[in-house]
């Protein structure tokens, strides 16, 4: 099974070092914004034809992993 998070790249000189999809200038946050605005995968792929469905899934997985942190209650 492919590790889809490898589709997420970060380059200091590209998009301010923000995580992007496969080295393109399509940021993870751009994909997440489209999803949060109610666009379907199909609509996103029409809007950004260089993307693949796995790229959208990778953006979601990446965001989920970034949000996974331990909370210590004192």
C-alpha atoms as one frame of an Amber mdcrd trajectory, in Angstrom:
protein
   0.000   0.000   0.000   1.298   3.434  -0.967   2.237   5.874   1.797   0.175
   8.759   0.444   1.785  11.232   2.823   4.850  11.071   0.546   2.742  13.135
  -1.865   3.148  16.080   0.523   6.344  18.051  -0.019   7.896  21.058   1.662
  10.472  23.239  -0.060  11.858  26.390   1.606  11.687  28.479  -1.589   8.240
  27.371  -2.690   4.979  28.774  -1.281   6.819  30.123   1.752   7.844  26.633
   2.820   4.224  25.566   3.314   3.349  21.912   2.653   2.356  21.384  -0.983
   1.108  18.567  -3.162   3.839  16.692  -5.068   6.140  19.700  -5.424   3.475
  21.747  -7.192   2.371  25.159  -6.019  -0.867  23.720  -4.691  -0.739  23.971
  -0.912  -2.321  21.439   1.426  -4.315  24.296   2.967  -5.768  25.145  -0.476
  -7.134  21.612  -0.813  -8.464  21.634   2.758 -10.143  25.016   2.167 -11.932
  23.666  -0.894 -13.124  20.649   1.083 -14.283  22.822   3.977 -16.245  24.944
   1.530 -18.219  21.874   0.492 -16.559  20.966  -2.791 -16.591  17.285  -3.648
 -13.481  15.412  -4.742 -14.773  15.587  -8.318 -15.239  19.374  -8.111 -11.764
  19.847  -6.663 -10.246  17.737  -9.426 -12.082  19.869 -11.986 -10.890  23.073
 -10.280  -7.286  21.818  -9.987  -6.781  19.372 -12.888  -3.149  18.610 -11.948
  -4.365  16.921  -8.749  -5.211  13.264  -8.368  -7.730  11.820  -5.930  -4.876
  10.395  -3.854  -3.521  13.949  -3.451  -6.759  15.029  -1.772  -6.625  12.034
   0.563  -2.965  12.811   1.292  -3.870  16.378   2.304  -6.485  15.058   4.734
  -4.131  12.455   6.197  -1.363  15.058   6.521  -3.661  17.455   8.386  -4.923
  14.691  10.647  -1.381  13.639  11.554  -0.435  17.267  12.290  -3.371  17.532
  14.698  -2.481  14.360  16.580  -0.701  15.460  19.719  -0.669  14.395  23.317
  -2.595  16.538  25.765  -1.337  16.432  29.328  -3.824  17.557  31.966  -2.343
  18.644  35.263
